[in-house]
Amino acid sequence: MDMKFSGSGVLGTGEYEEVRISGSARIDGSVRCSKFTCAGSLTGEGELDCRGEFRSSGSTHLNGTIRADSAVVGGSLHCGTLCGDRELQLSGSAHVEKKLSGGDIRASGSLEVGGDIEAESFRGSGRLVCEGLLNAETAEISPVVGSSVGAIGGGSVRIKSRPEGHLFGFGFPWSGGERSVLTVRESIEADEVELESTACPLVSGRRVVVGPGCRIDVVRYSESVEVHPLARVGRQEKT
């Protein structure tokens, strides 16, 4: 059974084929469906389990868990837990209270996660706040000022500063140079680590490159380390 809301309504507990919202809807209970599309406003306290694609381009505020095979989210999203088994595309403003997980996660705009981020591949640009561990086999992050992560782990971690200082064609290195943009409170641990504009107490890796704008207390490496003249490293330890 399909459900479509063009005005306002309530979506109760049940199993549906396609759910389409172009007005205002509220979820009460647990909903399972094959496809979910929201171009308006969605609120609720329940759980949403989508076997196919979850797509939201308006405002979604669901205190429970959203799980889908794939998800494309624009506009504003607030949820308890968000899981995309295959892929997640997040743009605009997204706030996840607990955990964010997926196969391939791509985030731009503003992303806040109250717990951990787990992914096969994570690519983020813009404001990133993660209170827990960001764990991905491949992590590529281009943060803006004010971004922070509890810890980062994985196979390959690459953090590059964004060229935000280039305004009207003139280069003002507001996000590069000697200024740190991303703060990692505990540690970064990966086989391959390449950093710019990052502040972190401990960085551990097989091969480590510390670029401009970094402030690292301790770097531990097993094969090689490179430190840029505009980076500050307190101590280097070969393991």
One Martini backbone bead per residue (centre of mass of N, CA, C, O) as a GRO file, in nm:
protein
  239
    1MET     BB    1   0.095   0.037   0.023
    2ASP     BB    2   0.037   0.365  -0.039
    3MET     BB    3   0.163   0.697   0.077
    4LYS     BB    4   0.008   1.031   0.060
    5PHE     BB    5   0.117   1.380   0.132
    6SER     BB    6  -0.016   1.720   0.063
    7GLY     BB    7  -0.065   1.808   0.352
    8SER     BB    8  -0.184   1.663   0.640
    9GLY     BB    9  -0.054   1.398   0.870
   10VAL     BB   10  -0.060   1.050   0.982
   11LEU     BB   11   0.187   0.792   1.040
   12GLY     BB   12   0.148   0.478   1.113
   13THR     BB   13   0.184   0.178   1.201
   14GLY     BB   14   0.363  -0.002   0.936
   15GLU     BB   15   0.343  -0.137   0.597
   16TYR     BB   16   0.496  -0.013   0.297
   17GLU     BB   17   0.586   0.105   0.007
   18GLU     BB   18   0.517   0.415  -0.068
   19VAL     BB   19   0.637   0.732   0.065
   20ARG     BB   20   0.479   1.063   0.025
   21ILE     BB   21   0.593   1.404   0.103
   22SER     BB   22   0.460   1.757   0.048
   23GLY     BB   23   0.398   1.849   0.337
   24SER     BB   24   0.267   1.736   0.648
   25ALA     BB   25   0.418   1.498   0.883
   26ARG     BB   26   0.359   1.219   1.114
   27ILE     BB   27   0.524   0.986   1.324
   28ASP     BB   28   0.366   0.689   1.477
   29GLY     BB   29   0.602   0.470   1.522
   30SER     BB   30   0.655   0.193   1.308
   31VAL     BB   31   0.818   0.208   0.983
   32ARG     BB   32   0.775   0.034   0.671
   33CYS     BB   33   0.956   0.047   0.352
   34SER     BB   34   1.071   0.096   0.016
   35LYS     BB   35   0.995   0.415  -0.003
   36PHE     BB   36   1.117   0.758   0.081
   37THR     BB   37   0.955   1.088   0.048
   38CYS     BB   38   1.062   1.432   0.140
   39ALA     BB   39   0.939   1.784   0.064
   40GLY     BB   40   0.878   1.875   0.359
   41SER     BB   41   0.740   1.780   0.672
   42LEU     BB   42   0.901   1.583   0.940
   43THR     BB   43   0.774   1.412   1.228
   44GLY     BB   44   0.875   1.231   1.537
   45GLU     BB   45   0.916   0.911   1.747
   46GLY     BB   46   0.995   0.695   1.556
   47GLU     BB   47   1.052   0.439   1.317
   48LEU     BB   48   1.264   0.398   1.013
   49ASP     BB   49   1.231   0.144   0.749
   50CYS     BB   50   1.421   0.128   0.444
   51ARG     BB   51   1.482  -0.080   0.173
   52GLY     BB   52   1.562   0.164   0.012
   53GLU     BB   53   1.500   0.493  -0.043
   54PHE     BB   54   1.595   0.789   0.129
   55ARG     BB   55   1.426   1.117   0.088
   56SER     BB   56   1.533   1.460   0.178
   57SER     BB   57   1.439   1.828   0.112
   58GLY     BB   58   1.358   1.937   0.390
   59SER     BB   59   1.210   1.864   0.706
   60THR     BB   60   1.367   1.644   0.953
   61HIS     BB   61   1.215   1.515   1.272
   62LEU     BB   62   1.355   1.224   1.429
   63ASN     BB   63   1.407   1.053   1.731
   64GLY     BB   64   1.479   0.808   1.595
   65THR     BB   65   1.536   0.566   1.350
   66ILE     BB   66   1.721   0.568   1.040
   67ARG     BB   67   1.679   0.320   0.781
   68ALA     BB   68   1.876   0.242   0.482
   69ASP     BB   69   2.020   0.167   0.193
   70SER     BB   70   1.964   0.471   0.103
   71ALA     BB   71   2.061   0.832   0.130
   72VAL     BB   72   1.906   1.161   0.062
   73VAL     BB   73   2.010   1.476   0.212
   74GLY     BB   74   1.840   1.782   0.249
   75GLY     BB   75   1.857   2.048   0.441
   76SER     BB   76   1.691   1.925   0.732
   77LEU     BB   77   1.835   1.714   0.999
   78HIS     BB   78   1.682   1.513   1.273
   79CYS     BB   79   1.821   1.239   1.467
   80GLY     BB   80   1.917   0.968   1.641
   81THR     BB   81   1.965   0.752   1.397
   82LEU     BB   82   2.191   0.680   1.111
   83CYS     BB   83   2.143   0.438   0.833
   84GLY     BB   84   2.345   0.334   0.546
   85ASP     BB   85   2.423   0.048   0.403
   86ARG     BB   86   2.549   0.184   0.137
   87GLU     BB   87   2.448   0.507   0.136
   88LEU     BB   88   2.537   0.863   0.206
   89GLN     BB   89   2.378   1.190   0.144
   90LEU     BB   90   2.489   1.504   0.282
   91SER     BB   91   2.312   1.816   0.302
   92GLY     BB   92   2.343   2.093   0.483
   93SER     BB   93   2.167   2.003   0.784
   94ALA     BB   94   2.303   1.767   1.031
   95HIS     BB   95   2.157   1.583   1.319
   96VAL     BB   96   2.304   1.329   1.528
   97GLU     BB   97   2.273   1.203   1.840
   98LYS     BB   98   2.436   0.930   1.799
   99LYS     BB   99   2.456   0.743   1.515
  100LEU     BB  100   2.672   0.705   1.222
  101SER     BB  101   2.610   0.491   0.931
  102GLY     BB  102   2.801   0.336   0.650
  103GLY     BB  103   2.948   0.284   0.364
  104ASP     BB  104   2.898   0.561   0.195
  105ILE     BB  105   3.002   0.886   0.305
  106ARG     BB  106   2.856   1.212   0.218
  107ALA     BB  107   2.952   1.542   0.338
  108SER     BB  108   2.785   1.865   0.352
  109GLY     BB  109   2.821   2.147   0.542
  110SER     BB  110   2.646   2.033   0.832
  111LEU     BB  111   2.786   1.807   1.089
  112GLU     BB  112   2.628   1.634   1.370
  113VAL     BB  113   2.762   1.402   1.624
  114GLY     BB  114   2.714   1.245   1.940
  115GLY     BB  115   2.888   1.005   1.838
  116ASP     BB  116   2.953   0.782   1.604
  117ILE     BB  117   3.147   0.706   1.303
  118GLU     BB  118   3.066   0.461   1.042
  119ALA     BB  119   3.279   0.349   0.762
  120GLU     BB  120   3.426   0.282   0.467
  121SER     BB  121   3.354   0.579   0.352
  122PHE     BB  122   3.472   0.923   0.415
  123ARG     BB  123   3.328   1.242   0.301
  124GLY     BB  124   3.415   1.576   0.413
  125SER     BB  125   3.255   1.907   0.396
  126GLY     BB  126   3.291   2.143   0.638
  127ARG     BB  127   3.109   2.112   0.915
  128LEU     BB  128   3.254   1.913   1.189
  129VAL     BB  129   3.086   1.714   1.450
  130CYS     BB  130   3.240   1.463   1.669
  131GLU     BB  131   3.225   1.309   1.981
  132GLY     BB  132   3.360   1.059   1.874
  133LEU     BB  133   3.430   0.811   1.649
  134LEU     BB  134   3.608   0.808   1.341
  135ASN     BB  135   3.546   0.520   1.130
  136ALA     BB  136   3.756   0.447   0.842
  137GLU     BB  137   3.918   0.328   0.576
  138THR     BB  138   3.829   0.607   0.436
  139ALA     BB  139   3.941   0.952   0.501
  140GLU     BB  140   3.798   1.270   0.381
  141ILE     BB  141   3.881   1.604   0.494
  142SER     BB  142   3.716   1.945   0.465
  143PRO     BB  143   3.733   2.179   0.685
  144VAL     BB  144   3.616   2.413   0.909
  145VAL     BB  145   3.595   2.634   1.133
  146GLY     BB  146   3.501   2.443   1.431
  147SER     BB  147   3.604   2.166   1.405
  148SER     BB  148   3.535   1.830   1.556
  149VAL     BB  149   3.697   1.535   1.709
  150GLY     BB  150   3.765   1.282   1.908
  151ALA     BB  151   3.841   1.046   1.686
  152ILE     BB  152   4.068   0.872   1.449
  153GLY     BB  153   4.015   0.584   1.229
  154GLY     BB  154   4.213   0.367   0.996
  155GLY     BB  155   4.373   0.339   0.692
  156SER     BB  156   4.293   0.635   0.565
  157VAL     BB  157   4.403   0.979   0.633
  158ARG     BB  158   4.262   1.295   0.505
  159ILE     BB  159   4.352   1.644   0.569
  160LYS     BB  160   4.207   1.938   0.424
  161SER     BB  161   4.215   2.256   0.356
  162ARG     BB  162   4.021   2.519   0.275
  163PRO     BB  163   3.989   2.787   0.024
  164GLU     BB  164   3.843   3.044   0.190
  165GLY     BB  165   4.046   3.298   0.153
  166HIS     BB  166   3.941   3.325  -0.148
  167LEU     BB  167   3.854   3.653  -0.219
  168PHE     BB  168   3.797   3.792  -0.510
  169GLY     BB  169   4.091   3.653  -0.599
  170PHE     BB  170   4.217   3.668  -0.314
  171GLY     BB  171   4.483   3.561  -0.095
  172PHE     BB  172   4.365   3.450   0.227
  173PRO     BB  173   4.500   3.238   0.484
  174TRP     BB  174   4.269   3.151   0.701
  175SER     BB  175   4.287   2.809   0.667
  176GLY     BB  176   4.591   2.822   0.673
  177GLY     BB  177   4.902   2.789   0.752
  178GLU     BB  178   4.896   2.839   1.118
  179ARG     BB  179   4.595   2.738   1.117
  180SER     BB  180   4.363   2.562   1.288
  181VAL     BB  181   4.057   2.377   1.210
  182LEU     BB  182   4.101   2.089   1.335
  183THR     BB  183   3.990   1.909   1.627
  184VAL     BB  184   4.157   1.642   1.800
  185ARG     BB  185   4.132   1.520   2.118
  186GLU     BB  186   4.303   1.242   2.097
  187SER     BB  187   4.330   1.070   1.800
  188ILE     BB  188   4.534   0.942   1.519
  189GLU     BB  189   4.475   0.621   1.343
  190ALA     BB  190   4.687   0.496   1.075
  191ASP     BB  191   4.860   0.406   0.807
  192GLU     BB  192   4.763   0.670   0.651
  193VAL     BB  193   4.884   1.016   0.701
  194GLU     BB  194   4.728   1.339   0.610
  195LEU     BB  195   4.796   1.682   0.708
  196GLU     BB  196   4.595   1.982   0.780
  197SER     BB  197   4.497   2.200   1.005
  198THR     BB  198   4.578   2.021   1.278
  199ALA     BB  199   4.474   1.927   1.609
  200CYS     BB  200   4.679   1.691   1.813
  201PRO     BB  201   4.820   1.482   2.044
  202LEU     BB  202   4.798   1.204   1.853
  203VAL     BB  203   4.998   1.042   1.594
  204SER     BB  204   4.944   0.732   1.407
  205GLY     BB  205   5.172   0.555   1.171
  206ARG     BB  206   5.339   0.449   0.902
  207ARG     BB  207   5.261   0.709   0.730
  208VAL     BB  208   5.354   1.061   0.786
  209VAL     BB  209   5.191   1.384   0.719
  210VAL     BB  210   5.280   1.718   0.820
  211GLY     BB  211   5.129   2.006   0.769
  212PRO     BB  212   5.011   2.300   0.755
  213GLY     BB  213   4.870   2.408   1.069
  214CYS     BB  214   4.990   2.208   1.267
  215ARG     BB  215   4.925   2.054   1.608
  216ILE     BB  216   5.154   1.823   1.751
  217ASP     BB  217   5.273   1.640   2.008
  218VAL     BB  218   5.265   1.331   1.884
  219VAL     BB  219   5.465   1.121   1.665
  220ARG     BB  220   5.396   0.797   1.527
  221TYR     BB  221   5.620   0.574   1.343
  222SER     BB  222   5.739   0.305   1.112
  223GLU     BB  223   5.859   0.454   0.837
  224SER     BB  224   5.744   0.767   0.799
  225VAL     BB  225   5.821   1.133   0.813
  226GLU     BB  226   5.658   1.458   0.761
  227VAL     BB  227   5.749   1.812   0.819
  228HIS     BB  228   5.641   2.115   0.811
  229PRO     BB  229   5.749   2.437   0.877
  230LEU     BB  230   5.423   2.513   0.953
  231ALA     BB  231   5.467   2.301   1.181
  232ARG     BB  232   5.388   2.146   1.506
  233VAL     BB  233   5.615   1.923   1.685
  234GLY     BB  234   5.707   1.783   1.978
  235ARG     BB  235   5.726   1.459   1.896
  236GLN     BB  236   5.925   1.184   1.771
  237GLU     BB  237   5.834   0.828   1.706
  238LYS     BB  238   5.984   0.523   1.648
  239THR     BB  239   5.832   0.179   1.607
   0.00000   0.00000   0.00000
